[in-house]
Amino acid sequence: MENLTETLAIDLLSMPKKLGEHPETGDDVLADFGPYGPYVKSGKINASMKADDSPLTITLDEALKLIKDRKLKFEPKVLGDHPKSKNKISIKRGRFGPYVTDGKKNVSLKGYVIDEVTLEQAAQLIDEKS
């Protein structure tokens, strides 16, 4: 209570805070506090922020990254067909982190930059798991 200023009170009462528009969908990107902690929202996608992050200070770029990561959890990124088995290879997020799968084998992508994983790398990782 001793740290509460008039400006901070006005900012808190004006929540949710509009950060801008999503560049792909045109939906508003909002930041707010919810019953489970701070979060960002765009369209129908909500993404939790870390407990020590604040909707008052998050930037649009940071919010878009959280939304993109959350979206990937539900919408796998399809890389293409495996050269040998012809099964679709995709990147998904699970409770232990991102992984690549051909529908039969799953391989962790810990230590990889998800946006930089190629079809060839993914196929090699799956083949090496055999």
Secondary structure, 3 states (H helix, E strand, C coil): CCCCCHHHHHHHHCCCEEEEECCCCCCEEEEEEECCEEEEEECCEEEECCCCCCCCCCCHHHHHHHHHHHHHHHCCEEEEECCCCCCEEEEEEECCEEEEECCCCEEECCCCCHHHCCHHHHHHHHHHHC
